[in-house]
Structures are given as C-alpha cells and as structure tokens.
Amino acid sequence: ASLDKLSPSDPRVEHHTITIRGNTYHYLLGNPLSTPTGTILLVHGWPDISFGWRYQVPFLLSLNLRVIVPDLLGYGRTDAPEAVAEYSLKNISDDLAALAAHVAGPGEQIILGGHDWGGAVVWRFALWHPELVRAVFSVCTPYSPPRAAYIAPVDLIKILPNFKYQLQLAGPEVEAYVVGKERLRQFLSSLYGGRGSNREVAFTTADGVIFEILDKIGPTPLMSEEEVDFYVSEYERHGMHGPLNWYRTAEFNFSEELPLAEAGDAKTRIKVPSLMVTASRDSALPPSMSANMDKFFDNLEKREVNASHWALVEAPVDVNSHIAEFLTKCDC
Ligand SMILES: O=C(NCCCc1ccccc1)N[C@H]1CC[C@H](OCc2c(F)cccc2F)CC1
C-alpha cells in the first residue's frame, strides 16, 4: 500500500471524454505498465470529483488494473444537465455501464469502487447490471435496498437524523450562496474539515452549511493549497446546481426502483463478491448504518478504517490495503 497520489496534471493518467446517452462525460484512464488483469471503475461522491481517488489510482495501477475514474454527471468536466431526473441512480448506473463497455469492451465484467454517493451508485449498479460486476466495494456508504413504500426525505430524517443536512442541500439556499471562486473555496474547505480560529465549523450534519461562519474557515488539513485550487477551478465550470441535483432525486429513485423492491430477493440481493469499508468517525454515514446490510449479500466482507467521512484521503494506506486484500481474496 503506497502513499503516492496523483497530482492535478499527472502523466500516469490520460484524460478522455465520451458522449453517453446525450451527456458528455470526462474520465481519467490509467493503464498499468503491463497487461491489465482487470478493469476497475471508481465512483466519487459529493462534493467531490474524479481527483478524489488520487491516493488509490497509483496503487491500483500497481496491481496491474486498468483504472477508469469519471467525473460524475454535474461535476468537473462532465456535463451538468438541468433536469433532476438525469441524476437518478438508475440513469447514472446506465451511463457508467456504457462507459465500462466503451473502455473494457461490451459485456466485460468490471470491478466497481464507490465512495459516498459513489457508494450508493455502485450498490445500485450491482442491482441493475449484475452481469457486468466482477466485484464491488463501497467506502462509507452502506447498502440500503429499494423500498416498496416511498419515504419522503422529511420522514427519513426522523429515522436518520444524521441526514438532516440533505434537506438544506436539496433546497435553493446553498446553490444561491455558493457562487464564485471565493465562496466555492470557503465551501470546499469547510466540507473537507477546515475550521475557524476558535475551531468552529461551517458544516454539520444537523445544520448543513452555516453561511455566517463560512468566511471564518481556514484551510482544510486534508488538501494542499494546490489541490484546493484545482477543486475550485473544476467546480467553477458548473457551480453547485449539478452536484446538488443529486439530493433532489428521491422520488425518481423510488419510482425507478419499485419493480426491484416488488421482485424481492431476486432483484435486491447482491450476489457478487462485495466489500464494505466503514469510516469510524463519519458523521454522515457512521458504521452503525452498515450493521444490518449482511442479510442482503451472498458474499460480503466488512472492514473499518479510523477516519472521518474523507477516508480516501485521510486513511489511504488502510483503505488501499483493505481493497488489495479483498481483490486477492476474490481472485479479481
Ligand atoms: O450526503 C452525502 N455525502 C455528503 C457528506 C458531507 C459531509 C462532509 C463532511 C463530514 C460529514 C458529511 N452522502 C449521501 C450518499 C447517499 C446516501 O443515500 C443512500 C442511503 C439512503 F438513502 C438510506 C440509507 C443509507 C444510505 F446510504 C445518503 C448520504
């Protein structure tokens, strides 16, 4: 497990674009030095971009895997359509299935890795395209099965109070306030653990973004100045409309997934080798949320890393070694 990480303009990855089902996707492509033994597709979360996997890409290349890392719909150099329906987990899964077919060949099985919203995506991809999945892992995000009854976000937060920030993110305020380089920088620094001079924070899962504290927040300890500059420049393209649309998809996801829920185990169990990596200090997705997911899997391994929500950058050596152990065990 190495601490090596991609730089924003790293020669070890190529930049490609492809138009998929009407949207142009940008993705990083890493080819190992010797013939790849498989292909892995890494799916980032919110508020992130493909660069969020920078500590994993060199390591996965060293395992002789071909690595594909898209900017998801609404992010970075990928299109950010207005319509919320395009951001549903089924639509994203179908887009990524087409991306995988383009890079690895039609019908080729791939290994899938997701973090945060990307974890929700990879679990749904395994339901919608099981024949394309060699193995799947999620960092932070547990598997929650499609439901036969709709739970509105306002009701979901009665069950999961740690999801309260999502109500604010689905609304208009953050999109209206976080505009322009300076505010994007303050917003990203806050979300990535930056604090004020008296240790104050400008984002909590209970409050969401605390606007009046944003301009007091210092640099995040998780990223260098250059890395933050890169994130800001990548977010300047679309602003927050695209990324926030992911929080407005609950009804679309419910209606698309209803047939899966009604089909029961045949369509809601995950049979392929799976790994759940929980982050001990994730305030949005605590390990307790993963406690009951085993019953939906034929072959699930669970590991925990000592990290906040940003486990990929905070505990890369541990995350990478759990991935390597998993891939060895499932002979991927
Ligand atoms: O909002 C997310 N990430 C932003 C975290 C921001 C943060 C920064 C710094 C510190 C703490 C937090 N992630 C989403 C990912 C999808 C999740 O939905 C799937 C789902 C369900 F719908 C129901 C049950 C479990 C389940 F995973 C809902 C959280």
The ligand as an SDF file (V2000), in Angstrom:
LIG
                    3D

 29 31  0  0  0  0  0  0  0  0999 V2000
  -24.7370   13.2180    1.5530 O   0  0  0  0  0  0  0  0  0  0  0  0
  -23.7640   12.5300    1.3590 C   0  0  0  0  0  0  0  0  0  0  0  0
  -22.4880   12.9670    1.4610 N   0  0  0  0  0  0  0  0  0  0  0  0
  -22.1680   14.3110    1.8410 C   0  0  0  0  0  0  0  0  0  0  0  0
  -21.3620   14.2300    3.1100 C   0  0  0  0  0  0  0  0  0  0  0  0
  -20.9150   15.6050    3.5180 C   0  0  0  0  0  0  0  0  0  0  0  0
  -20.0810   15.5280    4.7380 C   0  0  0  0  0  0  0  0  0  0  0  0
  -18.8600   16.1740    4.7640 C   0  0  0  0  0  0  0  0  0  0  0  0
  -18.0670   16.1160    5.8920 C   0  0  0  0  0  0  0  0  0  0  0  0
  -18.5000   15.4440    7.0240 C   0  0  0  0  0  0  0  0  0  0  0  0
  -19.7230   14.8050    7.0230 C   0  0  0  0  0  0  0  0  0  0  0  0
  -20.5260   14.8560    5.8820 C   0  0  0  0  0  0  0  0  0  0  0  0
  -23.8730   11.2160    1.0180 N   0  0  0  0  0  0  0  0  0  0  0  0
  -25.1180   10.5700    0.7530 C   0  0  0  0  0  0  0  0  0  0  0  0
  -24.7910    9.3070   -0.0220 C   0  0  0  0  0  0  0  0  0  0  0  0
  -26.0570    8.5670   -0.3850 C   0  0  0  0  0  0  0  0  0  0  0  0
  -26.8450    8.2560    0.8430 C   0  0  0  0  0  0  0  0  0  0  0  0
  -28.0970    7.7260    0.4260 O   0  0  0  0  0  0  0  0  0  0  0  0
  -28.1210    6.3190    0.3530 C   0  0  0  0  0  0  0  0  0  0  0  0
  -28.7070    5.8160    1.6490 C   0  0  0  0  0  0  0  0  0  0  0  0
  -30.0410    6.0070    1.9220 C   0  0  0  0  0  0  0  0  0  0  0  0
  -30.7700    6.7270    1.0850 F   0  0  0  0  0  0  0  0  0  0  0  0
  -30.6170    5.4700    3.0870 C   0  0  0  0  0  0  0  0  0  0  0  0
  -29.8080    4.7710    3.9760 C   0  0  0  0  0  0  0  0  0  0  0  0
  -28.4410    4.6170    3.7250 C   0  0  0  0  0  0  0  0  0  0  0  0
  -27.9170    5.1610    2.5560 C   0  0  0  0  0  0  0  0  0  0  0  0
  -26.6260    5.0730    2.2970 F   0  0  0  0  0  0  0  0  0  0  0  0
  -27.1440    9.4890    1.6710 C   0  0  0  0  0  0  0  0  0  0  0  0
  -25.8490   10.2160    2.0230 C   0  0  0  0  0  0  0  0  0  0  0  0
  1  2  2  0
  2  3  1  0
  2 13  1  0
  3  4  1  0
  4  5  1  0
  5  6  1  0
  6  7  1  0
  7  8  1  0
  7 12  2  0
  8  9  2  0
  9 10  1  0
 10 11  2  0
 11 12  1  0
 13 14  1  0
 14 15  1  0
 14 29  1  0
 15 16  1  0
 16 17  1  0
 17 18  1  0
 17 28  1  0
 18 19  1  0
 19 20  1  0
 20 21  1  0
 20 26  2  0
 21 22  1  0
 21 23  2  0
 23 24  1  0
 24 25  2  0
 25 26  1  0
 26 27  1  0
 28 29  1  0
M  END
$$$$
